[in-house]
Amino acid sequence: MHLPDRHELNAGWTLPHSYGVDRLVLLPRDPYKLYAYWEVTPQLEQKMSQLYSGAWEKGQRVLKLLNLDIGNEQLIPIESFATNWYLDVSEADQSYQVHLGRKLPDDSFVAMLTSNIVRTPRNSLSSVIDPRWRMFNFWQHRYKRKIMCGYSSYDIFPAKAERKEV
């Protein structure tokens, strides 16, 4: 079987800078951080500018972060030329959604794009242990109390430089 080399795989093609599709995508990175990326076409930007006349240009581009489980929201100012952003969240194991838009001079928020809904992972070990993937017996006895108390895997097995005796 012939395996193509890197020159054959690339073959002179490059990824486009944009795809001409208005979209906002939200991804969970870890329990306390989300990643959003988006594309806003010039047509949508022009349409919003016409709808809100001079107020649109004077407004500030923001991401509106919604915690759907608790029901709170946060406006995060972003650079006008940005196409992606990392978002810090304070609660793990929660559902989030983001709106991309502008905060107008009268302090109202106008959304251009709405993201998908994501759930961040929990920040502790699961209390459910799959019987097919069990810990060795000596580890179960040694770490059972910490697992049941909700310690994370980092708490149980800290980095080598910080390793402490359990």
TORKOL-4160 file (C-alpha; in steps of 0.2 Angstrom, whole numbers, padded with zeros to 4 digits, m for minus):
166
<pt num="1" X="0000" Y="0000" Z="0000"/>
<pt num="2" X="0007" Y="0017" Z="m0005"/>
<pt num="3" X="0007" Y="0030" Z="0009"/>
<pt num="4" X="0007" Y="0048" Z="0003"/>
<pt num="5" X="0021" Y="0059" Z="0009"/>
<pt num="6" X="0017" Y="0077" Z="0016"/>
<pt num="7" X="0019" Y="0085" Z="m0001"/>
<pt num="8" X="0006" Y="0074" Z="m0009"/>
<pt num="9" X="m0006" Y="0077" Z="0006"/>
<pt num="10" X="m0005" Y="0096" Z="0004"/>
<pt num="11" X="m0004" Y="0097" Z="m0015"/>
<pt num="12" X="m0004" Y="0116" Z="m0014"/>
<pt num="13" X="m0021" Y="0118" Z="m0006"/>
<pt num="14" X="m0023" Y="0129" Z="0009"/>
<pt num="15" X="m0037" Y="0131" Z="0021"/>
<pt num="16" X="m0048" Y="0146" Z="0017"/>
<pt num="17" X="m0048" Y="0161" Z="0029"/>
<pt num="18" X="m0067" Y="0161" Z="0030"/>
<pt num="19" X="m0081" Y="0150" Z="0024"/>
<pt num="20" X="m0094" Y="0163" Z="0021"/>
<pt num="21" X="m0106" Y="0156" Z="0034"/>
<pt num="22" X="m0112" Y="0165" Z="0049"/>
<pt num="23" X="m0109" Y="0154" Z="0064"/>
<pt num="24" X="m0104" Y="0154" Z="0083"/>
<pt num="25" X="m0097" Y="0138" Z="0090"/>
<pt num="26" X="m0094" Y="0134" Z="0109"/>
<pt num="27" X="m0083" Y="0120" Z="0115"/>
<pt num="28" X="m0079" Y="0115" Z="0133"/>
<pt num="29" X="m0060" Y="0115" Z="0136"/>
<pt num="30" X="m0061" Y="0109" Z="0154"/>
<pt num="31" X="m0072" Y="0111" Z="0169"/>
<pt num="32" X="m0068" Y="0130" Z="0171"/>
<pt num="33" X="m0064" Y="0136" Z="0153"/>
<pt num="34" X="m0074" Y="0137" Z="0137"/>
<pt num="35" X="m0068" Y="0140" Z="0119"/>
<pt num="36" X="m0079" Y="0150" Z="0107"/>
<pt num="37" X="m0075" Y="0153" Z="0088"/>
<pt num="38" X="m0085" Y="0162" Z="0076"/>
<pt num="39" X="m0087" Y="0169" Z="0058"/>
<pt num="40" X="m0097" Y="0185" Z="0054"/>
<pt num="41" X="m0100" Y="0188" Z="0036"/>
<pt num="42" X="m0099" Y="0206" Z="0030"/>
<pt num="43" X="m0117" Y="0205" Z="0024"/>
<pt num="44" X="m0123" Y="0201" Z="0042"/>
<pt num="45" X="m0112" Y="0216" Z="0049"/>
<pt num="46" X="m0119" Y="0227" Z="0036"/>
<pt num="47" X="m0137" Y="0222" Z="0040"/>
<pt num="48" X="m0135" Y="0225" Z="0058"/>
<pt num="49" X="m0127" Y="0242" Z="0055"/>
<pt num="50" X="m0142" Y="0247" Z="0044"/>
<pt num="51" X="m0154" Y="0241" Z="0057"/>
<pt num="52" X="m0146" Y="0251" Z="0072"/>
<pt num="53" X="m0139" Y="0265" Z="0061"/>
<pt num="54" X="m0125" Y="0275" Z="0070"/>
<pt num="55" X="m0127" Y="0266" Z="0087"/>
<pt num="56" X="m0120" Y="0250" Z="0080"/>
<pt num="57" X="m0103" Y="0257" Z="0075"/>
<pt num="58" X="m0102" Y="0266" Z="0092"/>
<pt num="59" X="m0106" Y="0250" Z="0102"/>
<pt num="60" X="m0094" Y="0238" Z="0109"/>
<pt num="61" X="m0092" Y="0220" Z="0103"/>
<pt num="62" X="m0096" Y="0208" Z="0117"/>
<pt num="63" X="m0099" Y="0190" Z="0121"/>
<pt num="64" X="m0114" Y="0186" Z="0132"/>
<pt num="65" X="m0111" Y="0171" Z="0142"/>
<pt num="66" X="m0126" Y="0162" Z="0149"/>
<pt num="67" X="m0126" Y="0149" Z="0163"/>
<pt num="68" X="m0142" Y="0140" Z="0159"/>
<pt num="69" X="m0142" Y="0129" Z="0175"/>
<pt num="70" X="m0141" Y="0144" Z="0187"/>
<pt num="71" X="m0148" Y="0157" Z="0175"/>
<pt num="72" X="m0135" Y="0171" Z="0177"/>
<pt num="73" X="m0127" Y="0180" Z="0162"/>
<pt num="74" X="m0111" Y="0189" Z="0160"/>
<pt num="75" X="m0105" Y="0202" Z="0146"/>
<pt num="76" X="m0087" Y="0200" Z="0141"/>
<pt num="77" X="m0080" Y="0213" Z="0130"/>
<pt num="78" X="m0069" Y="0207" Z="0116"/>
<pt num="79" X="m0058" Y="0214" Z="0102"/>
<pt num="80" X="m0068" Y="0219" Z="0087"/>
<pt num="81" X="m0056" Y="0209" Z="0075"/>
<pt num="82" X="m0056" Y="0193" Z="0086"/>
<pt num="83" X="m0063" Y="0177" Z="0079"/>
<pt num="84" X="m0061" Y="0166" Z="0094"/>
<pt num="85" X="m0060" Y="0168" Z="0113"/>
<pt num="86" X="m0057" Y="0158" Z="0129"/>
<pt num="87" X="m0070" Y="0161" Z="0142"/>
<pt num="88" X="m0067" Y="0157" Z="0161"/>
<pt num="89" X="m0082" Y="0150" Z="0170"/>
<pt num="90" X="m0084" Y="0148" Z="0189"/>
<pt num="91" X="m0095" Y="0133" Z="0190"/>
<pt num="92" X="m0091" Y="0115" Z="0184"/>
<pt num="93" X="m0104" Y="0103" Z="0177"/>
<pt num="94" X="m0115" Y="0116" Z="0171"/>
<pt num="95" X="m0123" Y="0120" Z="0154"/>
<pt num="96" X="m0118" Y="0136" Z="0145"/>
<pt num="97" X="m0122" Y="0146" Z="0129"/>
<pt num="98" X="m0115" Y="0161" Z="0121"/>
<pt num="99" X="m0122" Y="0176" Z="0111"/>
<pt num="100" X="m0110" Y="0186" Z="0100"/>
<pt num="101" X="m0116" Y="0204" Z="0098"/>
<pt num="102" X="m0114" Y="0222" Z="0103"/>
<pt num="103" X="m0117" Y="0232" Z="0118"/>
<pt num="104" X="m0125" Y="0248" Z="0112"/>
<pt num="105" X="m0122" Y="0266" Z="0119"/>
<pt num="106" X="m0139" Y="0265" Z="0128"/>
<pt num="107" X="m0132" Y="0249" Z="0137"/>
<pt num="108" X="m0144" Y="0237" Z="0128"/>
<pt num="109" X="m0137" Y="0221" Z="0120"/>
<pt num="110" X="m0140" Y="0216" Z="0103"/>
<pt num="111" X="m0136" Y="0198" Z="0098"/>
<pt num="112" X="m0129" Y="0194" Z="0080"/>
<pt num="113" X="m0126" Y="0175" Z="0083"/>
<pt num="114" X="m0131" Y="0162" Z="0095"/>
<pt num="115" X="m0120" Y="0147" Z="0099"/>
<pt num="116" X="m0124" Y="0129" Z="0103"/>
<pt num="117" X="m0127" Y="0123" Z="0121"/>
<pt num="118" X="m0112" Y="0114" Z="0130"/>
<pt num="119" X="m0110" Y="0106" Z="0147"/>
<pt num="120" X="m0093" Y="0107" Z="0156"/>
<pt num="121" X="m0086" Y="0091" Z="0163"/>
<pt num="122" X="m0087" Y="0089" Z="0182"/>
<pt num="123" X="m0071" Y="0093" Z="0192"/>
<pt num="124" X="m0070" Y="0077" Z="0202"/>
<pt num="125" X="m0069" Y="0058" Z="0200"/>
<pt num="126" X="m0084" Y="0049" Z="0196"/>
<pt num="127" X="m0092" Y="0039" Z="0210"/>
<pt num="128" X="m0097" Y="0025" Z="0197"/>
<pt num="129" X="m0083" Y="0013" Z="0194"/>
<pt num="130" X="m0084" Y="0002" Z="0178"/>
<pt num="131" X="m0082" Y="m0016" Z="0184"/>
<pt num="132" X="m0072" Y="m0019" Z="0168"/>
<pt num="133" X="m0060" Y="m0005" Z="0172"/>
<pt num="134" X="m0057" Y="m0007" Z="0190"/>
<pt num="135" X="m0042" Y="m0001" Z="0200"/>
<pt num="136" X="m0030" Y="m0014" Z="0207"/>
<pt num="137" X="m0037" Y="m0019" Z="0225"/>
<pt num="138" X="m0022" Y="m0011" Z="0234"/>
<pt num="139" X="m0027" Y="0006" Z="0225"/>
<pt num="140" X="m0045" Y="0004" Z="0229"/>
<pt num="141" X="m0042" Y="0002" Z="0248"/>
<pt num="142" X="m0029" Y="0016" Z="0248"/>
<pt num="143" X="m0039" Y="0029" Z="0238"/>
<pt num="144" X="m0057" Y="0024" Z="0242"/>
<pt num="145" X="m0060" Y="0037" Z="0255"/>
<pt num="146" X="m0053" Y="0051" Z="0244"/>
<pt num="147" X="m0064" Y="0045" Z="0229"/>
<pt num="148" X="m0080" Y="0045" Z="0239"/>
<pt num="149" X="m0076" Y="0062" Z="0246"/>
<pt num="150" X="m0076" Y="0070" Z="0229"/>
<pt num="151" X="m0057" Y="0073" Z="0227"/>
<pt num="152" X="m0051" Y="0076" Z="0209"/>
<pt num="153" X="m0038" Y="0065" Z="0201"/>
<pt num="154" X="m0026" Y="0079" Z="0202"/>
<pt num="155" X="m0029" Y="0079" Z="0221"/>
<pt num="156" X="m0026" Y="0061" Z="0223"/>
<pt num="157" X="m0011" Y="0060" Z="0210"/>
<pt num="158" X="m0003" Y="0077" Z="0211"/>
<pt num="159" X="0011" Y="0082" Z="0198"/>
<pt num="160" X="0028" Y="0074" Z="0201"/>
<pt num="161" X="0036" Y="0089" Z="0207"/>
<pt num="162" X="0022" Y="0092" Z="0220"/>
<pt num="163" X="0019" Y="0073" Z="0224"/>
<pt num="164" X="0015" Y="0070" Z="0242"/>
<pt num="165" X="0013" Y="0055" Z="0252"/>
<pt num="166" X="m0005" Y="0049" Z="0255"/>
